[in-house]
Amino acid sequence: MTDQSSPPQPPVSKRAIARQGTSYMAFRHEPLDPDDPLLGFRPVAHKRPRRNSITPARQRAFIASLAECGIVTQAARSIGASMEALYKLRNWPGAEEFRAAWDAAIDRGVARLEDTALSRAIEGEERMVVSGGKVLGTEIRHNEALVMFFLRNRRGERYAPDWRALRPGHPLYEKIKAEVLEAYEAEQEEDDEASVEALDAFFEGLRQKRLANEALEAEFVAEEADKERLRAEEIARREWVEGDEGEAGDDGA
């Protein structure tokens, strides 16, 4: 079956004034070389291809377009395929190389976006100077926010210290280190004090239990002593009573 998909179109500026076409979105298509390694993946094979199947040629056209623009929906539109069909194909068994090429194409598209944005940050953009509804000329304007974005991300140690730039010896690193150590030591002191208080409370509890046991034991001993004394008194009373009765019997005889 002959594949009817057409290759991506050459770059065409979308700007009204061609010299302003310096942004990433000004040029939507920059065709890949047919020998580009990115297109050397093994396409997903269709056992029974249909008229609207995403054939190997369309798969390569999709990857090429995706690498150019970095936008999946736009790349899908360039080959006339739906997002549902493409993601279904991506998840098919045997689509490992197609998935890898898809991810690599997105990375390349993002890299192109970064390079173009950096170019804009360095070179600026030519814009018209208008006054009173009349064009007086043009001037080069730089996007300060874009410039600072790149400086902060690529020269963070100077323009925006971040975690990637922080190393021992860096003032911000040493400041954070001192604060962390101070907080840690304070926490350790609190933990030590809490531990001592917990141990004191534990041993005090043991002492109170020991005193309570000793009091119970003393009370028990006192009760036993009282019982023994009462028994001895009872025995002595009985012996005395019996002795009196015996003497009275002897007198009667």
C-alpha positions as CSV (number, residue, x, y, z in Angstrom):
1,M,0.0,0.0,0.0
2,T,1.4,3.4,-1.0
3,D,1.9,5.9,1.9
4,Q,0.2,9.2,1.0
5,S,1.7,11.2,3.9
6,S,3.7,14.3,2.8
7,P,7.0,15.4,4.4
8,P,7.1,18.4,6.7
9,Q,7.1,21.8,4.9
10,P,10.2,24.0,4.8
11,P,10.4,26.8,7.4
12,V,8.0,29.7,6.8
13,S,8.0,32.8,9.0
14,K,4.6,33.6,10.5
15,R,5.6,37.2,11.3
16,A,4.1,40.1,9.3
17,I,7.6,41.6,9.1
18,A,10.2,38.9,8.1
19,R,13.0,40.5,10.0
20,Q,11.0,40.1,13.3
21,G,11.0,36.4,12.8
22,T,13.5,35.6,15.5
23,S,11.4,33.7,18.0
24,Y,10.9,30.0,18.3
25,M,7.3,30.2,17.2
26,A,8.1,32.4,14.1
27,F,9.5,29.3,12.3
28,R,7.2,26.4,12.8
29,H,9.0,23.8,10.6
30,E,12.6,23.1,10.0
31,P,12.8,19.7,8.3
32,L,15.1,17.0,9.6
33,D,17.7,15.4,7.4
34,P,16.3,12.1,6.2
35,D,19.5,10.5,7.5
36,D,19.1,11.9,10.9
37,P,19.7,9.1,13.5
38,L,16.4,10.1,15.2
39,L,14.6,8.7,12.2
40,G,16.4,5.4,12.4
41,F,14.1,3.7,14.8
42,R,12.2,0.5,14.0
43,P,8.6,1.5,13.3
44,V,5.6,-0.3,14.8
45,A,4.5,-3.0,12.3
46,H,0.8,-3.4,11.4
47,K,-0.3,-7.0,10.8
48,R,-3.3,-5.9,8.8
49,P,-2.8,-2.2,7.8
50,R,-5.9,-0.2,6.9
51,R,-6.4,2.9,4.9
52,N,-6.0,5.1,7.9
53,S,-3.3,3.1,9.7
54,I,-0.2,5.0,11.0
55,T,2.3,3.4,8.6
56,P,6.1,3.4,9.2
57,A,6.4,6.4,6.8
58,R,3.8,8.3,8.8
59,Q,5.4,7.4,12.1
60,R,8.8,8.8,10.8
61,A,7.0,11.9,9.6
62,F,5.4,12.3,13.0
63,I,8.7,12.0,14.8
64,A,10.4,14.4,12.4
65,S,7.6,17.0,13.0
66,L,7.7,16.5,16.7
67,A,11.5,17.1,16.8
68,E,10.9,20.3,14.8
69,C,8.1,21.8,16.9
70,G,8.2,19.9,20.2
71,I,4.4,19.9,20.3
72,V,2.6,16.6,20.1
73,T,-0.7,17.9,18.9
74,Q,0.9,19.9,16.1
75,A,3.0,16.9,15.0
76,A,-0.1,14.7,15.1
77,R,-1.9,17.3,12.9
78,S,1.0,17.4,10.4
79,I,0.4,13.7,9.5
80,G,-3.4,13.8,9.9
81,A,-3.6,11.4,12.9
82,S,-5.6,11.7,16.0
83,M,-4.0,11.9,19.5
84,E,-5.9,8.8,20.5
85,A,-4.5,6.8,17.7
86,L,-0.9,7.9,18.3
87,Y,-1.0,7.2,22.0
88,K,-2.6,3.8,21.3
89,L,0.2,3.1,18.9
90,R,2.8,4.3,21.4
91,N,1.6,1.7,23.9
92,W,1.5,-1.3,21.5
93,P,3.8,-4.3,22.1
94,G,6.9,-3.8,20.0
95,A,6.6,0.0,20.1
96,E,9.7,0.4,22.3
97,E,11.8,2.1,19.6
98,F,8.9,4.3,18.6
99,R,8.4,5.4,22.2
100,A,12.1,6.2,22.6
101,A,12.1,8.2,19.4
102,W,9.0,10.1,20.6
103,D,10.7,11.0,23.9
104,A,13.9,12.0,22.1
105,A,12.0,14.1,19.6
106,I,10.4,16.1,22.4
107,D,13.8,16.6,24.1
108,R,15.1,17.9,20.8
109,G,12.2,20.2,20.4
110,V,12.7,21.6,23.9
111,A,16.4,22.1,23.2
112,R,15.6,24.0,20.1
113,L,13.2,26.2,22.1
114,E,15.9,26.9,24.6
115,D,18.5,27.7,21.9
116,T,16.1,30.1,20.2
117,A,15.1,31.8,23.4
118,L,18.8,32.2,24.3
119,S,19.3,33.8,20.9
120,R,16.5,36.2,21.5
121,A,17.9,37.1,24.9
122,I,21.3,37.9,23.4
123,E,20.4,39.5,20.1
124,G,17.1,41.0,21.1
125,E,14.2,41.7,18.7
126,E,13.7,44.4,16.2
127,R,10.5,46.2,16.9
128,M,8.7,49.2,15.3
129,V,8.7,52.6,17.0
130,V,5.3,54.1,16.7
131,S,4.2,57.6,17.7
132,G,1.0,59.3,16.8
133,G,-0.1,56.4,14.6
134,K,3.0,56.7,12.5
135,V,6.0,54.3,12.2
136,L,9.1,56.3,13.0
137,G,11.5,53.5,12.6
138,T,12.7,50.3,14.4
139,E,14.8,49.6,17.4
140,I,16.3,46.5,19.0
141,R,14.6,45.6,22.3
142,H,15.8,43.0,24.8
143,N,13.5,40.9,27.0
144,E,15.1,41.6,30.4
145,A,13.0,38.8,32.0
146,L,14.3,36.3,29.5
147,V,17.8,37.5,30.0
148,M,17.6,37.1,33.8
149,F,16.0,33.7,33.4
150,F,19.0,32.4,31.5
151,L,21.5,34.2,33.8
152,R,19.8,32.7,36.9
153,N,19.8,29.2,35.5
154,R,23.2,29.1,33.8
155,R,25.1,31.4,36.2
156,G,23.2,30.8,39.4
157,E,26.3,31.1,41.6
158,R,26.5,34.8,40.6
159,Y,23.0,35.9,39.7
160,A,20.7,33.7,41.7
161,P,22.3,31.3,44.1
162,D,20.5,28.0,44.0
163,W,21.1,24.5,45.2
164,R,23.1,23.6,42.2
165,A,25.6,26.4,42.9
166,L,25.8,25.9,46.7
167,R,29.0,24.3,47.8
168,P,31.1,24.4,51.0
169,G,32.7,27.9,51.2
170,H,29.9,29.7,49.5
171,P,28.5,32.4,51.8
172,L,24.9,31.2,51.5
173,Y,26.0,27.6,52.0
174,E,27.9,28.5,55.2
175,K,25.0,30.6,56.4
176,I,22.5,27.8,55.9
177,K,25.0,25.3,57.4
178,A,25.3,27.4,60.6
179,E,21.6,27.8,60.9
180,V,21.0,24.1,60.5
181,L,23.8,23.2,63.0
182,E,22.4,25.7,65.5
183,A,18.9,24.3,65.2
184,Y,20.2,20.8,65.5
185,E,22.3,21.5,68.6
186,A,19.3,23.3,70.2
187,E,17.1,20.3,69.4
188,Q,19.7,18.0,70.9
189,E,19.8,20.0,74.1
190,E,16.1,19.9,74.3
191,D,16.1,16.2,73.7
192,D,18.8,15.7,76.4
193,E,16.8,17.7,78.9
194,A,13.7,15.8,78.0
195,S,15.6,12.5,78.4
196,V,16.9,13.5,81.8
197,E,13.4,14.6,82.9
198,A,12.0,11.3,81.7
199,L,14.6,9.3,83.6
200,D,14.0,11.4,86.8
201,A,10.3,10.8,86.5
202,F,10.9,7.1,85.9
203,F,13.1,6.7,88.9
204,E,10.8,8.8,91.1
205,G,8.0,6.5,90.1
206,L,10.0,3.5,91.2
207,R,10.8,5.2,94.5
208,Q,7.2,6.0,95.1
209,K,6.3,2.4,94.4
210,R,9.0,1.1,96.7
211,L,7.8,3.4,99.5
212,A,4.2,2.3,98.9
213,N,5.2,-1.3,99.1
214,E,7.2,-0.7,102.2
215,A,4.2,1.0,103.8
216,L,2.0,-1.9,102.9
217,E,4.5,-4.4,104.2
218,A,4.8,-2.4,107.5
219,E,1.0,-2.3,107.8
220,F,0.8,-6.0,107.2
221,V,3.5,-6.7,109.8
222,A,1.7,-4.5,112.3
223,E,-1.6,-6.3,111.7
224,E,0.1,-9.7,112.1
225,A,1.7,-8.5,115.4
226,D,-1.7,-7.2,116.7
227,K,-3.2,-10.6,115.8
228,E,-0.4,-12.5,117.5
229,R,-0.8,-10.3,120.6
230,L,-4.5,-10.8,120.7
231,R,-4.0,-14.6,120.4
232,A,-1.5,-14.5,123.2
233,E,-3.8,-12.5,125.4
234,E,-6.7,-14.9,124.7
235,I,-4.6,-17.9,125.6
236,A,-3.4,-16.2,128.8
237,R,-7.0,-15.3,129.7
238,R,-8.2,-18.9,129.1
239,E,-5.4,-20.3,131.2
240,W,-6.2,-17.9,134.0
241,V,-9.9,-18.8,133.8
242,E,-9.2,-22.5,133.8
243,G,-6.8,-22.0,136.7
244,D,-9.4,-20.2,138.8
245,E,-12.0,-23.0,138.1
246,G,-9.5,-25.7,139.2
247,E,-8.8,-23.9,142.5
248,A,-12.5,-23.6,143.2
249,G,-13.1,-27.3,142.7
250,D,-10.3,-28.2,145.1
251,D,-11.8,-26.0,147.8
252,G,-15.2,-27.7,147.5
253,A,-13.7,-31.2,148.0
